[in-house]
Amino acid sequence: MPHATYNYYRYTRNDGTFCALKLGSSAAGATGTGFAAASASDPPAPYGFRPRVVYVLHPASQRKRAVPVATPAAFAALTAGGQSINMPELADIDGEDWEVIGGRGERAPVVHLIH
């Protein structure tokens, strides 16, 4: 059985800065999520950072997944209602269509200052 391949991809944070996220090939290859290859100058995501995601449902199997979304604009388009994405699977080059059923915005780490 083939294994997922992981690589670094560019993520645009809500404040407009970039960071590199390590993702599997199926999540990064999903249509409409806006991922591109990371630049060598993109820093890693800060500790405790949670990227924005869309929740998707496979209509035939009723399987659910959370898929990261690279840009605020792509997130807004996908969560506008009635959207779907095509996500490649390991054994299926054509991919499968998944319905977008919701989303969660990014969560930046909370900085605690101790005086």
C-alpha positions in Angstrom: 0.0 0.0 0.0 1.5 3.4 -0.9 2.1 5.9 1.8 1.2 9.6 1.8 4.0 12.0 0.9 4.5 15.1 3.0 6.1 18.4 2.0 6.1 22.0 3.0 3.6 24.4 1.5 3.1 28.2 1.8 0.4 29.4 4.1 -0.8 33.0 4.3 -1.8 34.0 7.8 -4.7 36.4 8.5 -2.2 39.1 9.2 -0.7 38.8 5.7 2.6 37.1 6.7 3.7 33.7 5.3 4.7 30.5 7.0 5.5 27.0 5.9 3.1 24.1 6.8 3.9 20.5 6.5 1.0 18.8 4.7 0.1 15.5 3.1 -0.2 15.4 -0.7 -4.0 14.8 -0.7 -4.7 17.9 1.5 -2.3 20.2 -0.4 -3.6 19.0 -3.7 -7.3 19.6 -3.0 -8.9 22.1 -5.4 -9.6 25.6 -4.2 -7.4 25.5 -1.1 -4.7 27.8 -2.6 -1.5 26.0 -1.6 1.8 26.6 -3.4 5.3 25.4 -2.7 6.9 27.0 0.3 9.8 29.5 -0.2 13.1 28.9 1.6 12.5 32.2 3.3 9.1 31.1 4.8 9.5 30.5 8.5 7.8 27.5 10.2 4.4 28.1 11.8 4.7 29.4 15.3 4.4 27.0 18.2 0.8 26.5 19.1 -0.5 27.8 15.8 -3.6 26.2 14.3 -4.4 26.9 10.6 -7.8 27.6 9.2 -9.6 24.5 7.9 -12.7 23.5 6.0 -14.7 20.5 7.1 -15.6 18.2 4.3 -18.0 15.2 3.9 -17.6 12.4 1.3 -21.2 12.0 0.0 -20.9 8.2 -0.7 -19.0 7.0 2.4 -20.1 9.8 4.9 -16.5 10.1 5.9 -15.5 13.5 7.3 -12.2 15.3 7.1 -10.7 18.7 8.1 -8.6 20.2 5.3 -6.3 23.2 5.8 -6.8 26.2 3.5 -3.9 28.3 2.5 -5.3 31.8 2.1 -8.1 33.9 3.7 -9.7 34.4 0.2 -9.8 30.7 -0.5 -11.4 30.1 2.9 -14.0 32.7 2.3 -14.9 31.2 -1.1 -15.1 27.7 0.2 -17.2 28.5 3.2 -19.7 30.7 1.2 -22.1 27.7 1.0 -22.7 24.9 -1.4 -19.1 24.4 -2.3 -17.2 21.2 -3.0 -13.5 20.3 -3.4 -11.8 17.5 -5.3 -9.2 15.8 -3.2 -6.7 13.2 -4.6 -6.4 9.9 -2.8 -3.3 7.7 -2.8 -4.8 5.0 -5.1 -7.0 7.3 -7.1 -5.3 9.8 -9.5 -8.7 11.4 -10.4 -9.5 12.2 -6.8 -12.9 12.2 -5.1 -15.4 15.1 -4.7 -16.1 16.2 -1.1 -18.8 18.6 0.1 -17.7 21.5 2.2 -19.9 21.5 5.4 -18.2 24.1 7.5 -15.0 25.7 8.6 -12.9 27.0 11.4 -10.7 30.1 11.3 -7.0 30.1 12.2 -6.0 30.4 15.8 -2.8 32.2 16.6 -0.9 31.2 19.7 -1.6 33.2 22.9 1.4 34.9 24.3 1.6 34.8 28.1 3.9 37.3 29.6 5.3 36.6 33.0 6.5 39.6 34.9 
